[in-house]
Amino acid sequence: MDKNRPRFKADKRFLIIVALAIVFTAAVLRAPITSMGALCVEVQDDLGLSSAAMGLVTTLPLLAFAASALFMSALSERFGKSRVLAFGCTAIIIGILLRSFAGPFGLFFGTILLGFGISSGNVLLPSVVRDNFPAHVGVMTALYTTTISVFAGGIAGFSSALVAASSDWRTVLTMVVPFAAIALLLWIAARCMMRSTKNAPERRALRLHPTHLISQHLLKQPLTWWITGLFGVQSILFFSLVAWLPAILTEGGVSSQAITTCVALFPIVGIPCTIFVPPIAQRLKRQRLFGASIGMICVIGIVALFFVNADATAIVATVIVGFALGAPFCLCMYYFGVRTENPEDSSKLSSISQTFGYLMAAIGPACLGLLVDLSGSWCLPLTVMLALSIVLVICGWKSGSGTIPACPTKTD
C-alpha cells in the first residue's frame, strides 16, 4: 500500500493542475470578445474606424472559430492537447497585446490571432474533461461553462466602468492577459507532469485511426448533425440577439434605460444554466425531454419578443430568452464529452459542431439585418427566429439520447 501512495499523490496533483488549467483557460474564452463589445465606441472613435470596420472586428472572432475549429483535434493528435492549449493561450496573449497597442492593423490581425487561440479551448476542453474526469463530466462542464459566463459578463461590465473612470481602453483590454498567462503556465506544468506520469490520460491515448477517417465516420452519423444543429441554432439566435436586441426593443417602444438593463441581463441570466444544466443532464438516463423543454422555453421567449410594448414586458422577454439560450450551449459542451465512445472522437465531434455552428453564427446577424432592410420592420426576422427556435426543440429532442459508435477498426 505504501508503494502506491506516491503514485496516487502524483496523479492527484496532476488532476488539480489540469482542473486549474481548465478554469483559467475558460476565463479567457469569451471575456476578450465581450470586453471589446463593451468598448466598441471608444475604440472606433480613437482609431477613426467606420461602423463597417468595427462590425468586421466583432465578426472576425466567429470566422476564426469556424476556420480553425476543424483543425484543432488534428493538431491535438499531432502535438498533444496540453501543448495545443498552451499554444492557444500564447496566441490569446499575443492577440490581445496586438489588438490593444498596434493600431488599426494590430486590431484586425490581433483579433484573428485571438480567435484562433480561443478556438483551441472551445474545441479541446470537452475532450480534456472526458480524458481526465470521466466520472465527473457534468460537474466539470458546469465548472468551466460557469467560468466562461461569469468572466464574459464581469469583464465586460468592469471594462465599461474603468473606461468611464477615464482609464485608457488599451490598458483595459489587457485585463485578461494575466489569466491567460496563468493558464499557459498550468498547461506547461501539466505537460511536464505527463511525461513523468505513466497514468496521464493523454499519454495513454491510443491513436487507432487516422484523423480523416474518424471525421468521415462522424460526418455519416445522424447524431453528429443533431448535436451540430443544436449548437448552430443556439449560436445563431444568441449572437443575433447580442447584435439586434436593442433594435428589436426600440421598435417596441421600450425606454433607453430599460434597453440598457435588458442588454446587461441577456448574457447574465444564462449563468444559472451553466451551473445546473450539465449536472442535471448527467443524472438523466436520456436527455430528450430535457433538451426539447429547453427549446420550448426559447420558443416562449421569442414569442414574447413579438408582444414587447413596455419596459416590463421587455425585461420579462429578455430574461426568458436569455435563460433559454444559455442552456443549449452547456448541453452541447456536455454532449461533446459523452456522446462518443472515446476522447479522440469527442474532440472531433466538438470540432465539427463548432465549425458549422460558428459559421452560422457569423452570417446569422447579417442575414437578419438584411431581412429588416427588406421588410422595414422586425416582424419577419422575429418570425425566422421563431422558426429557428422550433428547430432547436427538434434538435434538443433528437440529440438527447444515443452514442456515436467508434470508428470501426480496419482489418486486413
C-alpha positions as CSV (number, residue, x, y, z in Angstrom):
1,M,0.0,0.0,0.0
2,D,2.9,2.4,0.8
3,K,4.3,1.8,-2.6
4,N,1.2,3.0,-4.2
5,R,0.9,6.2,-2.1
6,P,3.4,8.3,-4.0
7,R,1.8,7.5,-7.4
8,F,-1.6,8.4,-6.0
9,K,-0.3,11.8,-4.8
10,A,1.3,12.4,-8.2
11,D,-1.9,11.6,-10.0
12,K,-3.9,13.8,-7.6
13,R,-1.5,16.7,-8.1
14,F,-1.8,16.2,-11.9
15,L,-5.6,16.4,-11.8
16,I,-5.5,19.5,-9.7
17,I,-3.2,21.2,-12.2
18,V,-5.4,20.1,-15.1
19,A,-8.6,21.3,-13.3
20,L,-7.0,24.7,-12.6
21,A,-5.8,25.0,-16.2
22,I,-9.3,24.3,-17.4
23,V,-10.8,27.0,-15.2
24,F,-8.2,29.7,-16.1
25,T,-8.5,28.8,-19.8
26,A,-12.3,29.1,-19.6
27,A,-11.8,32.5,-18.1
28,V,-10.4,33.8,-21.4
29,L,-12.6,32.1,-23.9
30,R,-15.3,34.9,-24.0
31,A,-14.0,37.8,-21.9
32,P,-11.7,39.2,-24.6
33,I,-14.6,39.3,-27.0
34,T,-17.2,40.8,-24.6
35,S,-14.7,43.4,-23.4
36,M,-14.2,44.6,-27.0
37,G,-18.0,44.7,-27.5
38,A,-18.3,46.9,-24.4
39,L,-15.7,49.4,-25.7
40,C,-16.6,49.5,-29.4
41,V,-17.5,53.2,-29.3
42,E,-14.2,54.2,-27.6
43,V,-12.1,52.1,-29.9
44,Q,-13.9,53.3,-33.0
45,D,-13.6,56.9,-32.1
46,D,-9.9,56.7,-31.1
47,L,-8.8,54.7,-34.2
48,G,-11.1,56.6,-36.6
49,L,-12.7,53.4,-37.9
50,S,-16.0,53.2,-39.8
51,S,-19.0,51.3,-38.4
52,A,-18.5,48.7,-41.1
53,A,-14.9,48.2,-39.9
54,M,-16.0,47.8,-36.3
55,G,-18.7,45.4,-37.4
56,L,-15.9,43.3,-39.0
57,V,-14.0,43.3,-35.8
58,T,-16.9,41.8,-34.0
59,T,-17.4,39.2,-36.7
60,L,-13.7,38.1,-37.1
61,P,-13.6,36.0,-33.9
62,L,-16.5,33.9,-35.1
63,L,-15.0,33.4,-38.5
64,A,-11.7,32.5,-36.8
65,F,-13.5,30.0,-34.6
66,A,-15.2,28.4,-37.7
67,A,-12.0,28.3,-39.7
68,S,-9.8,26.8,-37.1
69,A,-12.1,24.5,-35.1
70,L,-11.9,21.7,-37.7
71,F,-8.1,21.6,-37.4
72,M,-7.8,21.7,-33.6
73,S,-8.5,18.0,-33.0
74,A,-5.9,17.0,-35.7
75,L,-3.4,19.3,-34.1
76,S,-4.1,17.8,-30.7
77,E,-3.4,14.3,-32.0
78,R,-0.1,15.5,-33.6
79,F,1.2,17.6,-30.7
80,G,-1.0,16.7,-27.7
81,K,-3.9,18.6,-26.1
82,S,-1.9,20.3,-23.4
83,R,0.6,21.6,-25.9
84,V,-2.0,22.9,-28.3
85,L,-3.8,24.6,-25.4
86,A,-0.6,26.1,-24.3
87,F,0.0,27.5,-27.8
88,G,-3.6,28.7,-27.8
89,C,-3.1,30.6,-24.6
90,T,0.1,32.2,-26.1
91,A,-1.9,33.2,-29.2
92,I,-4.6,34.8,-26.9
93,I,-1.9,36.8,-25.1
94,I,-0.2,38.0,-28.2
95,G,-3.5,38.7,-30.0
96,I,-4.7,40.9,-27.1
97,L,-1.5,42.8,-27.0
98,L,-1.5,43.4,-30.7
99,R,-5.2,44.4,-30.7
100,S,-4.5,46.9,-27.9
101,F,-1.3,48.6,-28.9
102,A,-0.5,48.0,-32.6
103,G,-3.0,50.4,-34.2
104,P,-5.7,49.5,-36.8
105,F,-3.6,46.7,-38.3
106,G,-2.9,45.2,-35.0
107,L,-6.6,45.5,-34.1
108,F,-7.6,43.2,-37.0
109,F,-4.6,40.9,-37.0
110,G,-4.7,40.5,-33.2
111,T,-8.4,39.8,-33.3
112,I,-7.9,37.0,-35.8
113,L,-5.0,35.5,-33.8
114,L,-7.1,35.8,-30.6
115,G,-9.9,33.9,-32.3
116,F,-7.6,31.1,-33.3
117,G,-6.3,30.9,-29.7
118,I,-9.7,30.8,-28.2
119,S,-10.8,28.1,-30.7
120,S,-8.3,25.7,-29.1
121,G,-10.1,25.9,-25.8
122,N,-13.6,25.9,-27.4
123,V,-12.8,22.6,-29.1
124,L,-10.5,20.7,-26.7
125,L,-11.8,21.5,-23.2
126,P,-14.7,19.0,-23.5
127,S,-12.2,16.3,-24.6
128,V,-9.8,17.2,-21.8
129,V,-12.6,16.9,-19.3
130,R,-13.6,13.5,-20.7
131,D,-9.9,12.4,-20.6
132,N,-9.2,13.3,-17.0
133,F,-12.6,13.4,-15.2
134,P,-14.7,10.7,-16.9
135,A,-16.8,10.2,-13.8
136,H,-17.4,13.9,-13.3
137,V,-18.1,15.2,-16.8
138,G,-21.3,17.0,-15.7
139,V,-19.7,18.8,-12.8
140,M,-16.5,19.8,-14.6
141,T,-18.5,21.0,-17.6
142,A,-20.6,23.1,-15.3
143,L,-17.5,24.5,-13.7
144,Y,-15.8,25.7,-16.8
145,T,-19.0,26.9,-18.6
146,T,-19.9,28.9,-15.5
147,T,-16.4,30.4,-15.5
148,I,-16.9,31.4,-19.2
149,S,-20.2,33.1,-18.5
150,V,-19.1,34.9,-15.2
151,F,-15.9,36.3,-16.8
152,A,-17.7,37.2,-20.0
153,G,-20.2,39.3,-18.2
154,G,-18.0,40.5,-15.4
155,I,-15.1,41.7,-17.6
156,A,-17.5,43.5,-20.0
157,G,-19.1,45.4,-17.1
158,F,-15.8,46.1,-15.5
159,S,-14.3,47.4,-18.8
160,S,-17.1,49.9,-19.2
161,A,-16.7,51.1,-15.7
162,L,-13.0,51.5,-15.9
163,V,-13.2,53.5,-19.2
164,A,-15.9,55.7,-17.8
165,A,-13.5,56.4,-14.9
166,S,-11.0,57.8,-17.5
167,S,-8.9,54.7,-17.9
168,D,-7.3,54.1,-21.3
169,W,-9.2,51.4,-23.4
170,R,-5.9,49.9,-24.5
171,T,-4.9,49.0,-20.9
172,V,-8.4,47.9,-20.0
173,L,-8.5,45.4,-22.9
174,T,-5.4,43.7,-21.4
175,M,-7.1,42.8,-18.1
176,V,-7.5,39.2,-19.1
177,V,-3.8,38.7,-20.1
178,P,-2.8,37.6,-16.5
179,F,-5.4,34.8,-16.6
180,A,-4.2,33.6,-20.0
181,A,-0.6,33.7,-18.7
182,I,-1.5,31.6,-15.6
183,A,-3.4,29.1,-17.9
184,L,-0.3,28.9,-20.1
185,L,2.0,28.1,-17.2
186,L,-0.5,25.5,-15.9
187,W,-0.7,23.7,-19.3
188,I,3.1,23.6,-19.4
189,A,3.2,22.2,-15.9
190,A,0.6,19.5,-16.9
191,R,2.7,18.6,-19.9
192,C,5.8,18.2,-17.8
193,M,4.0,16.0,-15.3
194,M,2.5,14.0,-18.1
195,R,6.0,13.0,-19.3
196,S,6.8,11.6,-15.9
197,T,3.4,10.0,-15.1
198,K,2.6,6.9,-17.0
199,N,-1.0,7.2,-15.8
200,A,-1.6,10.5,-17.5
201,P,-4.6,10.2,-19.8
202,E,-3.0,11.9,-22.8
203,R,0.0,9.7,-22.6
204,R,-2.3,6.6,-22.5
205,A,-4.3,7.7,-25.5
206,L,-4.3,5.2,-28.4
207,R,-4.5,6.7,-31.9
208,L,-6.4,3.8,-33.5
209,H,-7.4,5.7,-36.7
210,P,-6.2,8.5,-38.9
211,T,-7.9,11.8,-38.3
212,H,-9.6,12.0,-41.7
213,L,-11.2,8.5,-41.2
214,I,-12.7,9.5,-37.8
215,S,-14.0,12.8,-39.3
216,Q,-15.6,10.9,-42.3
217,H,-17.1,8.4,-39.9
218,L,-18.6,11.1,-37.7
219,L,-20.0,13.0,-40.6
220,K,-22.1,10.0,-41.6
221,Q,-23.7,9.7,-38.1
222,P,-27.2,11.4,-37.7
223,L,-26.5,12.2,-34.1
224,T,-23.5,14.3,-35.1
225,W,-25.8,16.5,-37.1
226,W,-28.5,16.8,-34.5
227,I,-25.8,18.0,-32.0
228,T,-24.4,20.3,-34.6
229,G,-27.9,21.6,-35.3
230,L,-28.4,22.2,-31.6
231,F,-25.1,24.1,-31.3
232,G,-25.6,26.0,-34.6
233,V,-29.1,27.2,-34.0
234,Q,-28.3,28.3,-30.4
235,S,-25.3,30.2,-31.8
236,I,-27.4,32.0,-34.5
237,L,-30.0,33.0,-32.0
238,F,-27.6,34.1,-29.3
239,F,-25.3,36.2,-31.4
240,S,-28.2,37.6,-33.4
241,L,-29.8,38.9,-30.2
242,V,-26.5,40.2,-28.9
243,A,-26.3,42.3,-32.1
244,W,-30.0,43.2,-32.6
245,L,-31.8,43.1,-29.2
246,P,-31.6,46.9,-28.7
247,A,-33.1,47.5,-32.1
248,I,-35.9,45.0,-31.5
249,L,-36.8,46.6,-28.2
250,T,-36.5,50.1,-29.6
251,E,-39.1,49.2,-32.3
252,G,-41.4,48.0,-29.4
253,G,-41.2,51.4,-27.8
254,V,-39.1,50.4,-24.8
255,S,-37.2,53.2,-23.0
256,S,-33.5,53.6,-23.3
257,Q,-32.9,52.8,-19.6
258,A,-34.9,49.5,-19.9
259,I,-32.9,48.6,-23.1
260,T,-29.7,49.1,-21.2
261,T,-31.0,46.9,-18.5
262,C,-32.0,44.2,-20.9
263,V,-28.7,44.2,-22.8
264,A,-26.9,43.7,-19.4
265,L,-29.4,41.0,-18.3
266,F,-29.3,39.0,-21.5
267,P,-25.9,37.2,-21.0
268,I,-26.2,37.2,-17.2
269,V,-29.5,35.2,-16.9
270,G,-27.9,32.3,-18.6
271,I,-25.3,31.8,-15.8
272,P,-27.6,29.6,-13.7
273,C,-27.9,27.3,-16.7
274,T,-24.1,26.8,-16.7
275,I,-24.3,25.7,-13.1
276,F,-27.2,23.4,-13.2
277,V,-27.7,22.1,-16.8
278,P,-24.7,19.7,-17.1
279,P,-25.2,18.0,-13.7
280,I,-28.9,17.6,-14.3
281,A,-28.2,16.1,-17.8
282,Q,-25.7,13.7,-16.2
283,R,-28.3,12.5,-13.8
284,L,-30.8,11.8,-16.5
285,K,-30.6,8.5,-18.4
286,R,-32.0,10.2,-21.5
287,Q,-32.0,13.9,-22.1
288,R,-34.6,14.1,-24.9
289,L,-37.4,15.7,-22.9
290,F,-34.9,17.9,-21.1
291,G,-33.4,19.2,-24.4
292,A,-36.8,19.7,-26.0
293,S,-38.1,21.6,-22.9
294,I,-35.2,24.0,-23.2
295,G,-36.1,24.6,-26.8
296,M,-39.7,25.2,-25.8
297,I,-38.6,27.9,-23.3
298,C,-36.8,29.6,-26.2
299,V,-39.9,29.4,-28.3
300,I,-41.8,31.2,-25.5
301,G,-39.1,33.8,-25.2
302,I,-39.1,34.6,-29.0
303,V,-43.0,34.8,-29.0
304,A,-42.7,37.2,-26.0
305,L,-40.5,39.5,-28.1
306,F,-43.3,39.9,-30.6
307,F,-45.5,41.4,-27.9
308,V,-43.0,43.7,-26.3
309,N,-44.6,47.1,-25.9
310,A,-43.4,48.3,-22.5
311,D,-40.4,48.2,-20.2
312,A,-41.7,45.4,-18.0
313,T,-42.6,43.1,-21.0
314,A,-39.2,43.7,-22.5
315,I,-37.4,42.6,-19.3
316,V,-39.5,39.5,-19.0
317,A,-39.0,38.5,-22.6
318,T,-35.2,39.1,-22.3
319,V,-34.9,37.0,-19.1
320,I,-36.8,34.1,-20.7
321,V,-34.9,34.1,-24.0
322,G,-31.5,34.7,-22.2
323,F,-32.1,31.8,-19.9
324,A,-33.3,29.5,-22.8
325,L,-30.2,30.3,-24.9
326,G,-27.7,29.8,-22.1
327,A,-28.8,26.2,-21.6
328,P,-28.2,24.6,-25.1
329,F,-24.6,25.8,-25.1
330,C,-23.9,24.0,-21.8
331,L,-25.8,21.0,-23.0
332,C,-23.7,20.8,-26.2
333,M,-20.5,21.1,-24.2
334,Y,-21.7,18.1,-22.1
335,Y,-22.7,16.1,-25.2
336,F,-19.3,16.6,-26.8
337,G,-17.9,14.8,-23.8
338,V,-20.4,11.9,-23.5
339,R,-22.0,11.2,-26.9
340,T,-18.9,9.4,-28.2
341,E,-17.1,6.3,-27.1
342,N,-13.7,7.8,-26.6
343,P,-12.0,11.2,-26.1
344,E,-10.5,11.0,-29.6
345,D,-13.9,11.1,-31.1
346,S,-15.1,13.7,-28.6
347,S,-12.6,16.3,-29.9
348,K,-13.7,15.5,-33.5
349,L,-17.3,15.9,-32.7
350,S,-16.6,19.2,-30.9
351,S,-14.6,20.4,-34.0
352,I,-17.3,19.5,-36.5
353,S,-20.1,21.1,-34.5
354,Q,-18.2,24.3,-33.7
355,T,-17.0,24.7,-37.2
356,F,-20.6,24.7,-38.7
357,G,-22.1,26.4,-35.6
358,Y,-19.8,29.4,-35.5
359,L,-20.0,29.8,-39.3
360,M,-23.8,30.0,-39.0
361,A,-23.4,32.4,-36.1
362,A,-21.1,34.7,-38.2
363,I,-23.6,35.1,-41.0
364,G,-26.9,34.9,-39.0
365,P,-26.9,38.5,-37.6
366,A,-26.1,39.9,-41.1
367,C,-28.9,37.9,-42.7
368,L,-31.4,39.1,-40.1
369,G,-30.3,42.7,-40.7
370,L,-30.9,42.2,-44.4
371,L,-34.4,41.0,-43.7
372,V,-35.1,44.1,-41.7
373,D,-33.9,46.3,-44.5
374,L,-36.1,44.4,-47.0
375,S,-39.2,44.3,-44.8
376,G,-38.9,47.5,-42.9
377,S,-39.7,46.0,-39.5
378,W,-38.6,43.3,-37.1
379,C,-41.7,41.1,-37.7
380,L,-40.2,39.0,-40.5
381,P,-36.8,38.5,-38.7
382,L,-38.6,37.5,-35.5
383,T,-40.7,35.0,-37.4
384,V,-37.4,33.5,-38.8
385,M,-36.1,33.4,-35.2
386,L,-39.3,31.7,-34.1
387,A,-38.9,29.0,-36.8
388,L,-35.3,28.5,-35.7
389,S,-36.4,28.1,-32.1
390,I,-38.8,25.3,-33.2
391,V,-35.8,23.7,-34.9
392,L,-34.0,24.0,-31.6
393,V,-36.8,22.0,-30.0
394,I,-36.4,19.2,-32.6
395,C,-32.6,19.2,-32.3
396,G,-32.9,19.1,-28.5
397,W,-35.1,16.0,-28.6
398,K,-33.1,14.2,-31.3
399,S,-29.7,14.8,-29.6
400,G,-30.9,13.8,-26.2
401,S,-30.0,10.1,-26.4
402,G,-27.7,7.6,-28.0
403,T,-23.9,7.4,-28.5
404,I,-22.0,7.8,-31.7
405,P,-20.2,4.4,-32.3
406,A,-16.4,4.5,-32.6
407,C,-14.8,4.4,-36.0
408,P,-14.6,0.7,-36.9
409,T,-11.1,-0.8,-37.0
410,K,-10.0,-1.6,-40.5
411,T,-8.7,-5.2,-40.7
412,D,-6.9,-6.9,-43.5
